[in-house]
């Protein structure tokens, strides 16, 4: 916890090596490389949710509507709910999977730029992005906020996926290649902010 500008309390186990951290509306979750999942409601005191299985290294985690989705180096997926981890048999390629979530919706992007969305971590639906992104497109950064998902491509385009009030999906493309964007972040109001190649 560094909320006050200085380290207040480090994690109790100094042998733990963490792979990733995510947050929901109520909890912060952290997963170690060997697959142990911890949760905290204050960011300082963490409780063990699930023990490590040690079968493969954990890579990324993301929260979606009370569940935690985890990706592993061997391409496996696991969703944690109510303290129990369940192996997922996805119908898409899960190796090097990028996952991003605003807590209500999670989008998973495969290495071949196939997009899938889920609201519970268990059931995924394909998202047709063929009009704005190709198999060879390289995604360099991504962020989301309150139903808006943005993906920055190596060619300087921002792919925007918006969830509308009536649960429809709107997809748009913004070309900002003239400013050579390198990093992207969304504000809480959904405004897109980029850092350019000259770091401005």
ABEGO torsion letter per residue (X at the ends): XAAAGBBABBBABAABBBABBBBBAABBBBBBAAGBBBBBAAGABBBBABBBAGABBBABBBBBGGBBBBBBAAGBBBBBBGGBBBBBBBABBABGBBBBBAGABBBBBBAAGBBBBBAAGABBBBBBAAAABBAABBBABBBBBGGBBBBBBAAGBBBBBBBBAAGBBBBBBBBAAAAGBABBBBBAAGBBBBBBAAGX
